[in-house]
Amino acid sequence: MSLLLNQHSKLCFRKPVLVRSSPHLSNGLSSLSLQTDSQTRVLLCADPCGGNRGIAMTMRSSHFLRTLSFEGWEEMSENEDKICAELLKEMGAIGSCGGWLPTLKDGVLRLREVNLNHETDRKRISLPPLVTLPHCQTQYVTNVAMSTSSPEEEDCVVAVKFLGPQLSFCRPAQSNSEWINIRMTDPCFFSSPVMLSKKNEMLRIAGSGGQLIGSWDLQNHSNNPKLQILRFQNLPKLSETKRELLESCYTSEHLVESITTSETFIVKLYMKTAEIDKGIPRKKTEAIMVFRLDEEGNAVYTQDVGDQSIFLTNSEAFCFPSSSSLSLGRPNFVKIVDVNEDRYFKLAKQKWDC
């Protein structure tokens, strides 16, 4: 099993342009949804390689209405179609949090408010110019994370993880706002996304392979992270068929913190290339494993995350209660929303010995 846990992710050297946006939800969720006046939510996932390939989902009153490819937008309402098209045309879109779409252009990160109220001007906030550290780059972004639903809140932190050694964060609402730049030295963090931990007030990154977690304190700035080696426990017994399948896959690791219980999970995806589409490999998730983390670094395999569910996207992972409209009242599952796939994994029904 140690071989399976140590599989490294494959690097993808292209500019991420995943278009993600969300309403200002009272529970603080940062989801993929756009809330319309009729309480319909639109979920978007665009191809990271550009073009018109992607999916758009709509839901109302906790029920998904339909899932459409971008070619099927003529079936959407006028408001939904307008916001989808507008967001996809936004140059340098790299992801969003709390209803704000970050874009990167000419070395400046800007936050664009996303809403469907045409009577209100959408706010645009320019953050301080990025500073590129020696032997680093700030043109290719892994992901952006935001600690609150609005960058105008005094304690809001915006963190940017660049492909490579640089990690930066700032507090845009403060009058003397400037980027705090961190240069990482361990290459296992170079291609991984950053997670903002509200529980620990830290930036956290899972190293490639999932064996190591680095944490950077938001108050005491240092290039040297607090490192934690994970000890995987309660691993499932694999059949020979399952073992061969997992050994043939490459992996990605996703840290996620529950908004209700403050538990931390690491989700490991096992993926294979399903097809080559116009020269671009399209992956498919063959299996997942979820581990519950504790303060001592124990990562315990589990098929029960309680009355909550985990939502994975190309950029971020979210964990929210089953009472949330996005979970559709179904607890204990992992949902993957990606331009290549849209599927559920029911954790309690996973079987490894067949």
Disulfide bonds with the S-S distance in Angstrom:
none
